């Protein structure tokens, strides 16, 4: 009696999980993006934390300069966080060419000892910003031509305090494509949380916040340190009772670099996994749903119930495929579609690896070491 019950629970839990994510993602995608038709458009500050980004920073800033938003209505604040390469020199030259580019330099002497890593760089940029809206991206990202305009338009709703959007991965190698699928898959799940008003996270390389709301929570100076600073910010803004939106649109799509090596990828995965612990019971429920599915697979395989094994595996593959493809289509990433199925098997393997990554909670990021308390 116990064995059939395990099968039923495994199938039920994963089907329920899939319906949850599909409903949430569909609900968020169906919310309209307001058209920005304002006589006086709000001034915007785009903040880019940069640490040893000599190969990327110019491409990032160039994509922002080419944005459709009026040049006199936005500033770019690049924060050079103790770079030891040519990042500072490149930024100095770019600031001469672009009047709306402001460079902030963090040195060992000016470093805020109480605000470490990326949150410290972001806050350094926020401290000198003039915008009503703060848009955040990373130095290795490029953004769509209508990125600023479209992100800003969502704030036509005065109750919106934070807006997130999707990020794609550039690159033509198999490993690059698998990471691209994974990012879209994770973005879709995160957007489901927005649709159902449940905290599941967002990504800090394509994020924005209303400056007045950021001031209300005291900025990153007052937000408890997290290796996933984007989730920490989301939690604070939602705590104010403000709405949060997750836009799935080609107009707000950012593109970033893939991890080049498996070691780099595992470090990123570890940072996400450790940061995900801050989700509390939401993280526990998500992990238990995966554990239940794996229990059903293992038991059915050991006992030779191959039809049950195929049913559980089939549900898993179909569910994850469907969840990913709805966003791939919406973002018009048609060439990525053929990589979804093989990527799902990679995701499943990584689910088995992830628990071992969080045993040691020491995080290495940008040559800096952080410890989750």
PyMOL commands that set and color helices and strands:
alter all, ss='L'
color gray80, all
select helices_A, chain A and resi 2-29+57-65+71-73+87-97+117-127+147-154+174-195+211-216+219-222+229-239+250-252+262-279+281-302+306-330+334-357
alter helices_A, ss='H'
color red, helices_A
select strands_A, chain A and resi 44-50+74-81+101-106+133-138+142-143+160-165+167-170+206-210+243-247+254-257+362-365+368-371
alter strands_A, ss='S'
color yellow, strands_A
deselect
rebuild
show_as cartoon
